[in-house]
Amino acid sequence: MRKELVALIVKTLQEIDGHQTREMPRDVGSETPLFGQEGILDSVGLVTLIVAVEQAIEDTFGVSVSLADEKAMSQQYSPYRTTATLAEYAQRIIQGEI
């Protein structure tokens, strides 16, 4: 499921690319930094991505998730660091681990 989630996030990033103030790299993958000093998204871009990924997860997996809540904000390491960390966080929510 993790690979599917990474692919879903990458696809979503490509779809929202036109709405970004920062330039999207051509080689977006699992280790692409999303947010922070080296991230490709500004705060508005991150919110846009989260909303779009939540909808894509619901459309694809039939599960409603919230990727921006207290649980996400209280993590020792932000789930928004890279595409892979967001996919891992989403997978844990889908599987009921969080």
Secondary structure, DSSP 8 states (H G I E B T S, - for coil): -HHHHHHHHHHHHHHHGGG-SS---SS--TT-B-SSTT-S--HHHHHHHHHHHHHHHHHHHS----SSSHHHHTSSS-TTSBHHHHHHHHHHHHTT--
